[in-house]
Amino acid sequence: MKPLEGKVDLHFHTECSGDSYMPLYAIIPAALRLGLAAIAKTDHDSITGCSWLAEQALAGGVEFISAVELSTAEHWHVLGYYVDTENPGLLAYTETEKAYGRRLLRANVAAWKDAGGAMPNDIDGMLAFVRSFRPGGEISLKQVADFLASRGFYPDAHSAVEDAGEKLKGFVPPPNTPPPASEAVKTVLNAGGVAVFAHPHPRRADDVERLLDAGLAGVEGLNVKALAPEHQDFWRTYCSASGLALTGGTDHHGMVEYWNVSYSTVADYSAVQGLK
């Protein structure tokens, strides 16, 4: 028996999230090697790669759920599962937020350079070059730091990140107000999906309850990155009493070889059954 037979990871990020590193091509082989029964790619405001991964999963024998993690005005995140990745409303929502992410990154890099950061003069050319290596087209300061280190501007990526952090103190980001969380929930529903409250506050059920009328159907109460065991127990009890689906996952952002799956970091298949 494989080590995680019957387990599922319903929250992880790929290179289609600017702050993540897992390449799309490595996801299905890794899920098979680990014995995961089902997976859901939940990139930040991006459904890029879902259709391709669905095809790869079908061929490999892993159950794949098309999903997304949407930003909201309240700074909550709404997970959408079983979404139609060609839905116009969902596409508009994600494209708007991705466009802001690119504006924000450029503003960060420009401010870093103006404060004395070591980098090429052509910021836009540099960002376009770094993006060209990412199928999702999204990057963050992490990838910029990697690039600058590879070109000798810094001794290593860690030094670049530290320098950025020092020089960006006091940086004021360009304004952005995503739709409210209730609108994110409705966007998921209109795309044929199931809306779930991502990594909730350990014991703030009132946040969840504010979205029930909008159609929220579940809570990610088993997110091991954000919630301690006692807080997961709280959400187990709450979801059971409220009739809400209970989901969970690793919320992994790093390299595929460090995908932190174990019996304590992934959910049972009952989480998928709850969504269905």
ABEGO torsion letter per residue (X at the ends): XBAABGBBBABBBBAABAABABBAAAAAAAAAAAGBABBBBBBBGBABGAAAAAAAAAAAGBBBBBBBBBBBAAGBBBBBBGBBAABAAAAAAAAAAAAAAAAAAAAAAAAAAAAGBBBBABAAAAAAAAAAABAAGBBBAAAAAAAAAAAGABABAAAAAAAAAAAABGBBBBBBBBBBAAAAAAAAAAAGBBBBBBGBBAABAAAAAAAAAAGBABBBAABAAABBAAAAAAAAAAAAAAGBBBBBEAGBABBAAABBBBAAABBBAAAAAAAX
